[in-house]
Amino acid sequence: MARPLRIEYPGALYHVVSHGNGRLWLFKDDDAYSMFLDILDEYSKKYHVVIHNFVIMRTHFHLVVETKLANLGIYMNQVLRDYAMYFNRLSRRRGSVFRSRYGAFVVQKDVYYKQLTKYLFYNPVKARLVKRPEAYRWSSLWYIMRRDRSIGWFNPQVSLSLLGTRRDLVELLEDDRVIAEVVPVYNQFYGKREWADGLIDRSGLSEEIRGHRLMAKGYITVEEIVRAVAVRYQISEQAVLGGVEKEATMVAMYLMNVHTPRRFDEIGRLFKVKKFAVAQRLWRFKKHRLEKRRIRKIVNALEKQLLGK
């Protein structure tokens, strides 16, 4: 029996959960947790996904994410693939890391957001890892309550804009009237049945395949990146693609890697180099060149220009 396509549309909010295959401990130490957060950061930028909240447990994780484009499937496939590669390499093993397909539930924001938030944050308490939800280190609640900015990409205000103040969040977690459990409608939706029925009726326009078609174009196009870099360096667009000005070429290549769905082989074809050369050049650029204040300033300015179009 074929798996049903997921309902995807711009602005959708999801609760995503994925477990390790069998009894695998997905996250064995702080480095593993940190690596997973880094992967979330990379692909959230690339696919314009907003992370509202997260809880990373030993054997599974929970995310609450909002997609600006209809692209949850592409985003999650990349996140799971990269972490699985890291896990297998570190553990010197082969085979599946995650159990079957990840779960994704569409959330009716104005109805179940608070209940879902409480459910998420109480997972470590139910697992007896901590006594209070705010004491769990690998939860977004830790960063919200402590105003911890050690992961700069996580913005607490995204969630607080729907929950209220930090005091309101504390009251929510302590309010016995709000049940820390969510029962899905049709095994796919957190919301009222009438709302779910409406989404199902319209799903022919917003299923997973639509997300793939949309992301083939991208939120920021490669043409816009090349044009912006050419203007910034005062060279032609062909000079950017041809490697005449090496720094300009690497800046363009980096922006395509971070802000478009283009793979290494697709970027390579644009610059007439092999995908392995793209990977090596990007690694060197991120490690050695991007740390320089002048180049970082140029990249930041171009990102601001392109994202604010």
N, C-alpha and C positions, 0 to 999 in steps of 0.2 A: 504494500500500500504506500503510495507516494505521500511524502510529508506535505502538509498544507503550507502554502506561501504565507509569509508574515505580512501583516498589514503595516504598511509604511507610508508616511506622508510628512511633508515639511512641518516642523513644529510639534511633532509627536513626542510624548513623554513616555518612557519605558522603565519598568523594573526588570533588570536583567540579572539572572543568576546562572552560575555554571559550577559544576562539581568536578573534582578529580576523578579519573577513571579508576574504578574499584575502590580501594582504600588509600589511594595516593595522598600523601601530604604535599599539597601543591607549594606551600610556602614553609620552608624548613628553618629559615633564619631571616634576620633583618635585611640582608642583601637581596633575598628573593622578594620580600615585600616591596622594597625600594625599586627593584627592577620592574615589577609589575606596574607601579605608579609611574615610572618613567615611560613605559610603553603606552599607558593611558594618555599621558601628556602628549607624546609624539603623534598618536593617531587622532586624538581629539582636535588638535590643531589642523591636521591634514584633512580631516573630513568634517570639520566645523560642528563637532559634537560638544554639547555643554554638559559637564558632569555636575549634577545637583548634590549627590551624596554617594558615599561608598563605604562598604564594610568588607574587609578582606580577612577571611577566616583561614584556618590551617588547611582545610580540605575543599573549600569553595569560596566564592566571593559574590557579593551583591553590589549592583550599581543602579543608580537612578540617573538616567541620561535623557537629554533632550536633543533631538536631531533637527538642525536647521534645514537639512535636505532629507529626502526619503532614502536614507542610506545606512540604516542600522546594520543590515546584513554584511555589507562590505566592511564597515568599521569593526564589528565584532570578529569577523573572520581574520582580519589583520592582527587584532589584539591577541586572540587565542593562538594564532599561528606563531607569532613572535615569542610569546611566553613559552609555548610548548618547545620551541627550538632551544631556548635558553635552559629550560628545565632538563631536557634530554641531554644536552651537552654537559651540563653541570653534574648530572647523575650518571653519565656514561651509560645511557640506556637508549632503546628505540621503542617505537610504538606510540599508541595514543596516550595523550596526557589527560585530556578532558573526556568526561562521560557523555557520549552521544552528542546531541545538539543542545546548545544553551537554551535556557528558558527566557522568554521575553513577553512581558505583559504590558499592554497599553494601559496607561493610567489616565483617568478623568481627573484632571488637576484640581479642580475646585471642590471635588467630593472626597477623594481618598488620599490626598497628599499627606495630610497630618497623620492619618492612621498608618500609612505606608512608612513614613519617616520613623514613627515609634517602633514599628515592627523591625525595621532595619537595624536600628541602634540597640535593640534589646537582644539581638542574636548572640553577641558575646556573653551576655548575662545568662541566657538560657543554656549556653554551652559550658557554663561555670568557669569561664576564663577570667572574669572579673565580677565584682559585686555590683558595680555601678556602670552604666553604659558609657559615661564620659571618661572612665578610667582606661578604656581600651585604646591602645596606641594606634592600631591600624584601621581606624574608623574616621570618617570626615568629622564626626562629632568632636573628636579630640582637637582638631584644628579650629573648629568653630568656637568652642568654649574657651580655649587657651589663646585665641587670636594668634595662633602659630602660623607663620608665613614661610616655614621651611620648604613647603612645596608651593612655589610661587604661582603655579598655574591654577590652583584651586581657589575659587572665589566664594567665600561663605555667604556673600550677599545674594547669590543666586537662589539658595534655599531659604534664607531668612526673608527674602522679599515675599515669599508665600507663607511663611510661618510667623512672621513678626520679629520681635526683638529676641536677643539671647535669653532674656528672662521668660518670654513667652514659650520658648523652646524648652526650658527647664520645667515650666508648669505643665507643658504637654507631656513630657516624659514621666512626670509624677502624678498625672491625672488618671485615676483608676477608671474613670468613665470612658476613656479612650482605649479601646482594646488593641493590644499589640499583635494583631492578626488580621490578615486580609484574605478574603475568599474570592477567587476570580469568577467572573461570569464567562461561561463557555470555555473555561480553562485558558483564556487568553486576554481577558480584560479586567481591570480594576475600576469599576464604576457602575452606574445604573444600567439596567438591562436595556432601556430604551436608547440610551447613548450608544451602547455596544451594537445594538441592531442597526443604528444609523451608520456606524462605521463599516459594518459588514456590507450593507447595501451599497456603499460607495467604494468598497475595496477593489473593485475591478480597475479603478484608476490609480490605485496606490499600493499595489502589491510589491513584493521584493524585487521583481524583475524591473519595475519602473525605477527603483533606486539605482540599479546598475546602469540603466540607460542615462539617467540624469547625471550620475557621477562620472560617466564617460566624458561628459563635457566639463564638469567641475564648477565650483563656485567662483574660483579665480581661474581664468584661462591662461594657457602658456603664452598666448599671443600678448595678453596684457602684461605679463611678467617681462617678456622680451622687450616690449615697447617701453615700459617704465625704466628698465635697466639701461636701455640705449639712451634715453633722455638724460638719466642721471649721470652717465659717464660721457655724454656728448659724443657718441659714436653711432654708427648705423646698426640696425637690427641684425643685418647679416654679419657684422663684425662681432656681435655678441654671440651668435650661434657658431661662428667660425673660429672662435678662440683667439682673435686678433688682440684683444685686451683680456688677458687671462683672469684678472680679478673680476671683471664684469661678467665673464663667462661663468666663473664659479659662484658668484652671487646669484645669477639667474638659475643655475643648476640647483643650488641650495633651496631657493624659493619654490621651484617646481617640486622638489622632493618633499618639502614641508607642507605646502599649501595646495597641492593638486593631487589627484588620485593616480598620477602617472607613475608607473613602475620604472625600475632602473633600465630595463631594456627599451622602454618607450622614450625615456629621457635620452638614452644613448643614441637612438635613431635621430633625434633632433640635432644633436651635436656631432653626429657621425663618429661616435666612439662605442666600444663594446660595453655591455652592462657591468662587467667586472671592473672596468676602468672607471665607470661612474661611481660605483660603490667605494672604490679606493680613494678617488678624488674627494668625494663627499666626506669620507672619514677623516682625511687629512685636513680638509677645510674646517670641519667642526672642531677638531682637536687643536690646530695650530693657528689658523687665520681668524676664526670667528671670535677668539678670545681678545683680539686686538680691538682697542676702544674705537678706533676710526672706522673699521669695517663693521663692527657691531652697530655703530651709529647709522651707517648707510643702510644696513639691513633693516634696522628698526624703522627708519624713515620710509623705506619702500614698502614694508609690511603695513604700516599705518596708512599709506596712500592706497594700496591695493585693497585692503580690507574695508576702507572707508569709502569705497567708490560709490 
